[in-house]
Amino acid sequence: MSNNSFNAPKKFFDAINFAVGFSRSGEFTIREAQLLEANGVSYKALAENEITPTTEEEQQFVNTICHGYPPQNIHEKVWLKYLAAIKKKKTFHAATSYKRVSNTDNDSVDSSEGI
């Protein structure tokens, strides 16, 4: 792995999908969370063609993410894992209670009618 690959100007955060951070989300290992924070800005920019790859490793990353090549290294695997995590359907469970009100007025028949 080249030291010049994936240089990011700032830390990467995703407050919408991971409000408590990557390491506390339960989705990523500590190492994966560290890689996302340190390199996620570069990963995202490369994946969205906002920057061009400057190293062979970054080019391989683009080939994997954008062109469907099989992941070869931890950078590609962690970004694919991140993408899968944000696409997961979030399930919310709500505890509610309600009282069913039956409308007996329409169901009753007055026996005095029609006599």
Sequence and secondary structure as in RCSB ss.txt:
>XXXX:A:sequence
MSNNSFNAPKKFFDAINFAVGFSRSGEFTIREAQLLEANGVSYKALAENEITPTTEEEQQFVNTICHGYPPQNIH
EKVWLKYLAAIKKKKTFHAATSYKRVSNTDNDSVDSSEGI
>XXXX:A:secstr
  TTTT  SS    TTT TT TTTSSSS HHHHHHHHHHHHHHHHHHTTSS   SHHHHHHHHHHHH     SHH
HHHHHHHHHHHHS                TTT   TTTT 
